[in-house]
Amino acid sequence: MDVYEAVASRRAVRRFSEEPIPRETLERVLSAAARTPSGANLQPWHIYVLTGAPLAELKKRTAERVAAGDPGDEREYQMYPPELKSPYRERRSAAAEQRYTALGISRKDRRSREAAVAANWDCFGAPAALFCYIDRDMGPAQWADLGMYLQTVMLLLRAEGLHTCPQMAWSVYCRTVAEAVLPPPGLILFCGVSIGFEAPAARHDRIDRAPLAETVTFVDG
């Protein structure tokens, strides 16, 4: 699989099979992803990979919090600006509409929408999950490094025939994740990434992207 195919076929899969992932595959991907660029080579990512019983226990504990109506932990970072301006506001709304329409969930079906969100904390059935932390002393440039790192990881996983779903939703239950991975003090959970083989019955819906002219300006000579 060349890099163009990996980029084109990468999407947030929300239904995984239970097929286990060989540890050597994950080690190969994460070893290669270490070559991701980062300013001054700080490599600010701190990665924890859960599989098997530890992941099952994390899913169980989080599901118990969700079932009890626990709204989650105080966010350690702002996920979106409080007042999204155009065109970002419209893009977010359109993405949500496309996703729920693909799932056959109407705007008024609050219970089904909540169930779709809650599936995040089961990792959509994935047999492996990666949790990405960063030192709270780091700034915007280092957070950008995390994005480059995670994109590299996801593309390498596609080259291995695997799929992923990046999930900032895990930051809502960061305390439960911390109980599972025991990060040192001073780290913030940025996101989780569910990893696995796509389930045969998984939907192949894709969220639209803005046309090139809307996001790219060529300044020619």
Phi and psi in degrees as GROMACS dihedral restraints (atoms count N, CA, C in turn):
[ dihedral_restraints ]
;  ai    aj    ak    al  type     phi  dphi    fc
    3     4     5     6     1   -82.2    20    10
    4     5     6     7     1   171.7    20    10
    6     7     8     9     1   -65.5    20    10
    7     8     9    10     1   -33.8    20    10
    9    10    11    12     1   -63.6    20    10
   10    11    12    13     1   -42.0    20    10
   12    13    14    15     1   -66.5    20    10
   13    14    15    16     1   -38.1    20    10
   15    16    17    18     1   -63.3    20    10
   16    17    18    19     1   -43.7    20    10
   18    19    20    21     1   -64.7    20    10
   19    20    21    22     1   -45.0    20    10
   21    22    23    24     1   -66.1    20    10
   22    23    24    25     1   -33.1    20    10
   24    25    26    27     1   -94.2    20    10
   25    26    27    28     1    -9.3    20    10
   27    28    29    30     1   -72.4    20    10
   28    29    30    31     1   131.8    20    10
   30    31    32    33     1  -155.9    20    10
   31    32    33    34     1   165.1    20    10
   33    34    35    36     1   -79.2    20    10
   34    35    36    37     1   100.6    20    10
   36    37    38    39     1   -82.4    20    10
   37    38    39    40     1   134.3    20    10
   39    40    41    42     1  -121.4    20    10
   40    41    42    43     1    28.4    20    10
   42    43    44    45     1  -159.4    20    10
   43    44    45    46     1   111.0    20    10
   45    46    47    48     1  -111.6    20    10
   46    47    48    49     1   156.0    20    10
   48    49    50    51     1   -83.7    20    10
   49    50    51    52     1   168.5    20    10
   51    52    53    54     1   -86.9    20    10
   52    53    54    55     1     1.0    20    10
   54    55    56    57     1   -56.8    20    10
   55    56    57    58     1   123.9    20    10
   57    58    59    60     1   -69.1    20    10
   58    59    60    61     1   157.5    20    10
   60    61    62    63     1  -107.8    20    10
   61    62    63    64     1   125.2    20    10
   63    64    65    66     1   -57.8    20    10
   64    65    66    67     1   136.6    20    10
   66    67    68    69     1   -60.2    20    10
   67    68    69    70     1   -35.1    20    10
   69    70    71    72     1   -64.1    20    10
   70    71    72    73     1   -28.5    20    10
   72    73    74    75     1   -66.4    20    10
   73    74    75    76     1   -46.4    20    10
   75    76    77    78     1   -64.1    20    10
   76    77    78    79     1   -40.7    20    10
   78    79    80    81     1   -64.9    20    10
   79    80    81    82     1   -40.0    20    10
   81    82    83    84     1   -62.5    20    10
   82    83    84    85     1   -45.3    20    10
   84    85    86    87     1   -64.2    20    10
   85    86    87    88     1   -47.1    20    10
   87    88    89    90     1   -71.5    20    10
   88    89    90    91     1   -30.5    20    10
   90    91    92    93     1   -66.2    20    10
   91    92    93    94     1   -42.4    20    10
   93    94    95    96     1   -69.3    20    10
   94    95    96    97     1   -36.8    20    10
   96    97    98    99     1   -66.4    20    10
   97    98    99   100     1   -18.3    20    10
   99   100   101   102     1   -61.4    20    10
  100   101   102   103     1   -16.7    20    10
  102   103   104   105     1   -80.5    20    10
  103   104   105   106     1     0.7    20    10
  105   106   107   108     1   -55.4    20    10
  106   107   108   109     1   137.3    20    10
  108   109   110   111     1   -68.2    20    10
  109   110   111   112     1   145.5    20    10
  111   112   113   114     1  -149.7    20    10
  112   113   114   115     1   143.0    20    10
  114   115   116   117     1   -56.1    20    10
  115   116   117   118     1   126.6    20    10
  117   118   119   120     1    58.1    20    10
  118   119   120   121     1    19.9    20    10
  120   121   122   123     1    57.3    20    10
  121   122   123   124     1    35.7    20    10
  123   124   125   126     1   -67.9    20    10
  124   125   126   127     1   -29.1    20    10
  126   127   128   129     1    47.5    20    10
  127   128   129   130     1    64.5    20    10
  129   130   131   132     1   -77.7    20    10
  130   131   132   133     1     2.4    20    10
  132   133   134   135     1   -82.0    20    10
  133   134   135   136     1   141.3    20    10
  135   136   137   138     1  -125.2    20    10
  136   137   138   139     1   115.3    20    10
  138   139   140   141     1  -113.9    20    10
  139   140   141   142     1   135.2    20    10
  141   142   143   144     1  -123.8    20    10
  142   143   144   145     1   130.8    20    10
  144   145   146   147     1  -114.9    20    10
  145   146   147   148     1   124.8    20    10
  147   148   149   150     1  -113.9    20    10
  148   149   150   151     1   136.9    20    10
  150   151   152   153     1  -142.3    20    10
  151   152   153   154     1   174.7    20    10
  153   154   155   156     1    55.9    20    10
  154   155   156   157     1  -140.4    20    10
  156   157   158   159     1   -60.3    20    10
  157   158   159   160     1   -41.9    20    10
  159   160   161   162     1   -60.2    20    10
  160   161   162   163     1   -39.7    20    10
  162   163   164   165     1   -69.4    20    10
  163   164   165   166     1   -40.7    20    10
  165   166   167   168     1   -60.3    20    10
  166   167   168   169     1   -39.8    20    10
  168   169   170   171     1   -67.7    20    10
  169   170   171   172     1   -39.8    20    10
  171   172   173   174     1   -62.3    20    10
  172   173   174   175     1   -45.6    20    10
  174   175   176   177     1   -58.7    20    10
  175   176   177   178     1   -43.2    20    10
  177   178   179   180     1   -62.9    20    10
  178   179   180   181     1   -48.2    20    10
  180   181   182   183     1   -64.9    20    10
  181   182   183   184     1   -40.1    20    10
  183   184   185   186     1   -67.9    20    10
  184   185   186   187     1   -41.4    20    10
  186   187   188   189     1   -60.3    20    10
  187   188   189   190     1   -36.6    20    10
  189   190   191   192     1   -64.8    20    10
  190   191   192   193     1   -39.3    20    10
  192   193   194   195     1   -65.9    20    10
  193   194   195   196     1   -42.9    20    10
  195   196   197   198     1   -63.0    20    10
  196   197   198   199     1   -45.8    20    10
  198   199   200   201     1   -63.6    20    10
  199   200   201   202     1   -30.2    20    10
  201   202   203   204     1   -80.9    20    10
  202   203   204   205     1    -0.3    20    10
  204   205   206   207     1    79.2    20    10
  205   206   207   208     1    16.2    20    10
  207   208   209   210     1   -65.9    20    10
  208   209   210   211     1   120.0    20    10
  210   211   212   213     1   -72.7    20    10
  211   212   213   214     1    -7.4    20    10
  213   214   215   216     1   103.0    20    10
  214   215   216   217     1  -177.5    20    10
  216   217   218   219     1   -90.3    20    10
  217   218   219   220     1   160.5    20    10
  219   220   221   222     1   -64.1    20    10
  220   221   222   223     1   130.4    20    10
  222   223   224   225     1   -63.6    20    10
  223   224   225   226     1   139.7    20    10
  225   226   227   228     1   -94.5    20    10
  226   227   228   229     1    -4.6    20    10
  228   229   230   231     1  -153.0    20    10
  229   230   231   232     1   159.7    20    10
  231   232   233   234     1   -85.8    20    10
  232   233   234   235     1   118.4    20    10
  234   235   236   237     1   -71.0    20    10
  235   236   237   238     1   -43.8    20    10
  237   238   239   240     1  -136.2    20    10
  238   239   240   241     1   153.9    20    10
  240   241   242   243     1   -57.6    20    10
  241   242   243   244     1   144.4    20    10
  243   244   245   246     1   -61.4    20    10
  244   245   246   247     1   -30.1    20    10
  246   247   248   249     1  -125.5    20    10
  247   248   249   250     1    92.5    20    10
  249   250   251   252     1   -71.5    20    10
  250   251   252   253     1   128.0    20    10
  252   253   254   255     1   -94.5    20    10
  253   254   255   256     1   170.9    20    10
  255   256   257   258     1   -70.9    20    10
  256   257   258   259     1   142.0    20    10
  258   259   260   261     1   -93.5    20    10
  259   260   261   262     1     3.5    20    10
  261   262   263   264     1   -67.7    20    10
  262   263   264   265     1   -38.1    20    10
  264   265   266   267     1   -59.6    20    10
  265   266   267   268     1   -44.9    20    10
  267   268   269   270     1   -67.6    20    10
  268   269   270   271     1   -37.0    20    10
  270   271   272   273     1   -64.8    20    10
  271   272   273   274     1   -41.9    20    10
  273   274   275   276     1   -65.0    20    10
  274   275   276   277     1   -43.7    20    10
  276   277   278   279     1   -63.0    20    10
  277   278   279   280     1   -42.3    20    10
  279   280   281   282     1   -65.2    20    10
  280   281   282   283     1   -39.0    20    10
  282   283   284   285     1   -63.9    20    10
  283   284   285   286     1   -43.9    20    10
  285   286   287   288     1   -63.1    20    10
  286   287   288   289     1   -42.0    20    10
  288   289   290   291     1   -63.7    20    10
  289   290   291   292     1   -43.7    20    10
  291   292   293   294     1   -62.7    20    10
  292   293   294   295     1   -42.3    20    10
  294   295   296   297     1   -65.1    20    10
  295   296   297   298     1   -48.3    20    10
  297   298   299   300     1   -71.3    20    10
  298   299   300   301     1   -33.1    20    10
  300   301   302   303     1   -63.5    20    10
  301   302   303   304     1   -42.0    20    10
  303   304   305   306     1   -62.3    20    10
  304   305   306   307     1   -31.9    20    10
  306   307   308   309     1   -84.4    20    10
  307   308   309   310     1    -4.5    20    10
  309   310   311   312     1    74.1    20    10
  310   311   312   313     1    27.1    20    10
  312   313   314   315     1  -107.7    20    10
  313   314   315   316     1   123.7    20    10
  315   316   317   318     1   -77.9    20    10
  316   317   318   319     1   162.4    20    10
  318   319   320   321     1   -60.1    20    10
  319   320   321   322     1   -32.2    20    10
  321   322   323   324     1   -87.4    20    10
  322   323   324   325     1    -8.8    20    10
  324   325   326   327     1   -84.6    20    10
  325   326   327   328     1    79.1    20    10
  327   328   329   330     1   -64.3    20    10
  328   329   330   331     1   -39.9    20    10
  330   331   332   333     1   -62.4    20    10
  331   332   333   334     1   -43.6    20    10
  333   334   335   336     1   -67.8    20    10
  334   335   336   337     1   -35.9    20    10
  336   337   338   339     1   -65.8    20    10
  337   338   339   340     1   -40.4    20    10
  339   340   341   342     1   -65.1    20    10
  340   341   342   343     1   -37.7    20    10
  342   343   344   345     1   -66.7    20    10
  343   344   345   346     1   -37.2    20    10
  345   346   347   348     1   -64.8    20    10
  346   347   348   349     1   -39.1    20    10
  348   349   350   351     1   -67.7    20    10
  349   350   351   352     1   -42.7    20    10
  351   352   353   354     1   -62.5    20    10
  352   353   354   355     1   -24.6    20    10
  354   355   356   357     1   -61.8    20    10
  355   356   357   358     1   -20.9    20    10
  357   358   359   360     1   -53.7    20    10
  358   359   360   361     1   -41.9    20    10
  360   361   362   363     1   -85.2    20    10
  361   362   363   364     1     4.8    20    10
  363   364   365   366     1  -103.8    20    10
  364   365   366   367     1     7.1    20    10
  366   367   368   369     1    55.9    20    10
  367   368   369   370     1    27.5    20    10
  369   370   371   372     1    53.5    20    10
  370   371   372   373     1    30.6    20    10
  372   373   374   375     1    83.9    20    10
  373   374   375   376     1     4.1    20    10
  375   376   377   378     1   -66.2    20    10
  376   377   378   379     1   146.0    20    10
  378   379   380   381     1   -86.7    20    10
  379   380   381   382     1    -3.8    20    10
  381   382   383   384     1  -145.5    20    10
  382   383   384   385     1   148.4    20    10
  384   385   386   387     1  -144.1    20    10
  385   386   387   388     1   139.8    20    10
  387   388   389   390     1  -108.6    20    10
  388   389   390   391     1   136.5    20    10
  390   391   392   393     1  -120.5    20    10
  391   392   393   394     1   125.6    20    10
  393   394   395   396     1  -107.4    20    10
  394   395   396   397     1   120.9    20    10
  396   397   398   399     1  -113.0    20    10
  397   398   399   400     1   159.8    20    10
  399   400   401   402     1  -142.6    20    10
  400   401   402   403     1   148.5    20    10
  402   403   404   405     1   -65.9    20    10
  403   404   405   406     1   132.7    20    10
  405   406   407   408     1   -65.5    20    10
  406   407   408   409     1   -12.9    20    10
  408   409   410   411     1   -80.7    20    10
  409   410   411   412     1    -9.8    20    10
  411   412   413   414     1   -77.5    20    10
  412   413   414   415     1   157.5    20    10
  414   415   416   417     1  -110.2    20    10
  415   416   417   418     1  -171.6    20    10
  417   418   419   420     1   -55.2    20    10
  418   419   420   421     1   -37.1    20    10
  420   421   422   423     1   -63.9    20    10
  421   422   423   424     1   -38.2    20    10
  423   424   425   426     1   -73.8    20    10
  424   425   426   427     1   -33.0    20    10
  426   427   428   429     1   -63.9    20    10
  427   428   429   430     1   -36.0    20    10
  429   430   431   432     1   -63.4    20    10
  430   431   432   433     1   -36.5    20    10
  432   433   434   435     1   -59.3    20    10
  433   434   435   436     1   -37.3    20    10
  435   436   437   438     1   -59.6    20    10
  436   437   438   439     1   -41.4    20    10
  438   439   440   441     1   -61.2    20    10
  439   440   441   442     1   -43.6    20    10
  441   442   443   444     1   -64.7    20    10
  442   443   444   445     1   -40.4    20    10
  444   445   446   447     1   -62.6    20    10
  445   446   447   448     1   -48.8    20    10
  447   448   449   450     1   -65.7    20    10
  448   449   450   451     1   -37.2    20    10
  450   451   452   453     1   -62.9    20    10
  451   452   453   454     1   -41.5    20    10
  453   454   455   456     1   -60.1    20    10
  454   455   456   457     1   -45.9    20    10
  456   457   458   459     1   -59.0    20    10
  457   458   459   460     1   -46.7    20    10
  459   460   461   462     1   -65.9    20    10
  460   461   462   463     1   -36.9    20    10
  462   463   464   465     1   -71.1    20    10
  463   464   465   466     1   -37.7    20    10
  465   466   467   468     1   -66.0    20    10
  466   467   468   469     1   -37.2    20    10
  468   469   470   471     1   -64.5    20    10
  469   470   471   472     1   -37.1    20    10
  471   472   473   474     1   -62.3    20    10
  472   473   474   475     1   -39.1    20    10
  474   475   476   477     1   -62.6    20    10
  475   476   477   478     1   -22.9    20    10
  477   478   479   480     1   -90.7    20    10
  478   479   480   481     1     3.8    20    10
  480   481   482   483     1    84.9    20    10
  481   482   483   484     1     9.5    20    10
  483   484   485   486     1   -99.8    20    10
  484   485   486   487     1   164.4    20    10
  486   487   488   489     1  -124.0    20    10
  487   488   489   490     1   167.1    20    10
  489   490   491   492     1  -142.5    20    10
  490   491   492   493     1   167.6    20    10
  492   493   494   495     1  -145.0    20    10
  493   494   495   496     1   106.2    20    10
  495   496   497   498     1   -72.0    20    10
  496   497   498   499     1   137.0    20    10
  498   499   500   501     1  -138.2    20    10
  499   500   501   502     1    98.3    20    10
  501   502   503   504     1   -67.4    20    10
  502   503   504   505     1   -15.5    20    10
  504   505   506   507     1   -55.8    20    10
  505   506   507   508     1   -28.1    20    10
  507   508   509   510     1   -64.8    20    10
  508   509   510   511     1   -22.4    20    10
  510   511   512   513     1   -64.3    20    10
  511   512   513   514     1   -19.5    20    10
  513   514   515   516     1   -67.0    20    10
  514   515   516   517     1   -30.6    20    10
  516   517   518   519     1  -118.3    20    10
  517   518   519   520     1    46.6    20    10
  519   520   521   522     1   -63.0    20    10
  520   521   522   523     1   -30.7    20    10
  522   523   524   525     1   -65.5    20    10
  523   524   525   526     1   -40.1    20    10
  525   526   527   528     1   -68.2    20    10
  526   527   528   529     1   -38.3    20    10
  528   529   530   531     1   -62.9    20    10
  529   530   531   532     1   -42.6    20    10
  531   532   533   534     1   -62.0    20    10
  532   533   534   535     1   -35.9    20    10
  534   535   536   537     1   -63.9    20    10
  535   536   537   538     1   -27.1    20    10
  537   538   539   540     1   -85.0    20    10
  538   539   540   541     1   -37.6    20    10
  540   541   542   543     1  -106.0    20    10
  541   542   543   544     1   -14.4    20    10
  543   544   545   546     1    53.0    20    10
  544   545   546   547     1    59.3    20    10
  546   547   548   549     1   -70.7    20    10
  547   548   549   550     1   152.9    20    10
  549   550   551   552     1   -66.2    20    10
  550   551   552   553     1   158.3    20    10
  552   553   554   555     1   -58.0    20    10
  553   554   555   556     1   147.7    20    10
  555   556   557   558     1    96.7    20    10
  556   557   558   559     1    -3.0    20    10
  558   559   560   561     1   -98.8    20    10
  559   560   561   562     1   145.3    20    10
  561   562   563   564     1  -112.6    20    10
  562   563   564   565     1   135.7    20    10
  564   565   566   567     1   -78.1    20    10
  565   566   567   568     1   118.4    20    10
  567   568   569   570     1   -83.2    20    10
  568   569   570   571     1   -54.1    20    10
  570   571   572   573     1  -163.6    20    10
  571   572   573   574     1   170.1    20    10
  573   574   575   576     1  -110.5    20    10
  574   575   576   577     1   160.6    20    10
  576   577   578   579     1  -135.1    20    10
  577   578   579   580     1   113.6    20    10
  579   580   581   582     1   -76.7    20    10
  580   581   582   583     1   139.4    20    10
  582   583   584   585     1  -133.3    20    10
  583   584   585   586     1   133.7    20    10
  585   586   587   588     1   175.1    20    10
  586   587   588   589     1  -173.6    20    10
  588   589   590   591     1   -89.0    20    10
  589   590   591   592     1   138.3    20    10
  591   592   593   594     1   -64.8    20    10
  592   593   594   595     1   135.3    20    10
  594   595   596   597     1   -67.3    20    10
  595   596   597   598     1   145.1    20    10
  597   598   599   600     1   -55.5    20    10
  598   599   600   601     1   -33.2    20    10
  600   601   602   603     1   -92.3    20    10
  601   602   603   604     1     8.4    20    10
  603   604   605   606     1   -65.9    20    10
  604   605   606   607     1   145.0    20    10
  606   607   608   609     1   -76.5    20    10
  607   608   609   610     1   152.0    20    10
  609   610   611   612     1  -111.3    20    10
  610   611   612   613     1    27.9    20    10
  612   613   614   615     1   -70.8    20    10
  613   614   615   616     1   142.9    20    10
  615   616   617   618     1  -125.5    20    10
  616   617   618   619     1   140.7    20    10
  618   619   620   621     1   -81.5    20    10
  619   620   621   622     1   136.7    20    10
  621   622   623   624     1   -61.6    20    10
  622   623   624   625     1   153.8    20    10
  624   625   626   627     1  -116.3    20    10
  625   626   627   628     1   152.5    20    10
  627   628   629   630     1   -64.6    20    10
  628   629   630   631     1   147.1    20    10
  630   631   632   633     1   -63.5    20    10
  631   632   633   634     1   153.1    20    10
  633   634   635   636     1   -54.2    20    10
  634   635   636   637     1   -41.3    20    10
  636   637   638   639     1   -63.9    20    10
  637   638   639   640     1   -19.1    20    10
  639   640   641   642     1   -83.1    20    10
  640   641   642   643     1   -21.4    20    10
  642   643   644   645     1  -122.1    20    10
  643   644   645   646     1   -11.4    20    10
  645   646   647   648     1  -127.4    20    10
  646   647   648   649     1   133.9    20    10
  648   649   650   651     1  -120.8    20    10
  649   650   651   652     1   122.5    20    10
  651   652   653   654     1   -92.8    20    10
  652   653   654   655     1   125.6    20    10
  654   655   656   657     1  -108.2    20    10
  655   656   657   658     1    94.3    20    10
  657   658   659   660     1   -89.9    20    10
  658   659   660   661     1   158.0    20    10
